[in-house]
Each structure stands twice: as C-alpha cells, then as structure tokens.
C-alpha cells in the first residue's frame, strides 16, 4: 500500500507546471504562453525534473501589474449582460 502524499499548507519553493500555473491563478496553457512571451520566468531542470522557482514567479507576477493593467472592477461584457436582463 502506498502512503498518501502529504497536503501542503504552503507553496513549495520549486513548482512543477500545474502548481506554478495554479499559484498565479491561470491555466497551464495561459501560464505556458506567459513563459513563452517572457512575462513569466523560464523553468530549470534538476535531475530531469522541470521546476519553476516560486520567488521568480512572485517577482514576474508583480511586474505584470502596471498602470495600464489595473482592474477598475467594471467588466464591460458583464455590464452589457446586466443591461439586457
């Protein structure tokens, strides 16, 4: 019988793709796109395991926010949908 994996109550320092994407709140496809266009860091390999450094992700995510990307809380599509009801 295999022992169950422990549940982590913290973000590990090294993260595989699914955890890295989940950490920033996006799908793996979106995260890969951000890596490809340079908005997220590239991974590195340790013993053949592809990992992202959580600290590098934190820095890159903070840099995504600039004055042009501030969310004002109003989604035009949602507002339009409400007006149609």
Secondary structure, 3 states (H helix, E strand, C coil): CCCCCCCCCCCCCEECHHHHHHHHCCCHHHHHHHHHCCCCCCCEEECCEEEEEHHHHHHHHHHHCCHHHCCCCCCHHHHHHHHHC
